[in-house]
Amino acid sequence: MLKKRFTACVIVKDGRVVQSIGFKRFLPVGRLEVTVEFLNQWGIDEIVILDMDATAQGRRPDCEHIARISKKNFAPLAVGGGIRTIEDMRQLVHSGSDKIVINTISLERPQIITQAADVFGAQCIVVSIDVRKNADGEFEVYKDSAKVATGRDPVEWAKEVERLGAGEIFLNAVDRDGSKQSYDLNLIQKIASAV
């Protein structure tokens, strides 16, 4: 029997934890350290921390901050945002991240998925896929915090990242983000049945 697992996705913008609404509006929540502390107290199974400004601002991951957080964190930790190289990933792992979450770099240089899986193991590599409906009403993969359309079909991209060695896919239905409309089950089913 499969155990139910609860994973918290913590979005960081301008150094603060926020609640995202459609990747366009952001409600402040508080400090990352406090958020992680509460999630641990509540018995969360895994925490995903995504710094949504890092890539756009040309910043690398804040490994020192992750190291401080990981000392007080007891749940598996996945970290994304600003990752450009295998060395960035290595530093995050040494700082306490159990998994690495990549998005933009995987779209720009898909071979980095395979390189990373070869170095760290597939179980460590998570590819985040931001999906929204385009002007034609079709699902499409976006990048840069869902601002730039890629022309990629999400099902085909999911199959490709699996083939390249990703151990997990972190699927973001941007149109439903923060809307309280629940998950986009149609999109989830399409991806889940393909990989």
Secondary structure, DSSP 8 states (H G I E B T S, - for coil): ------EEEEEEETTEEEEEETTTEEEEEE-HHHHHHHHHHTT-SEEEEEETTTTTTT----HHHHHHHHTT--S-EEEESS--SHHHHHHHHHHT-SEEEESHHHHH-THHHHHHHHHH-GGGEEEEEEEEE-TTS-EEEEETTTTEE----HHHHHHHHHHHT-SEEEEEEGGGTTSSS---HHHHHHHHHH-
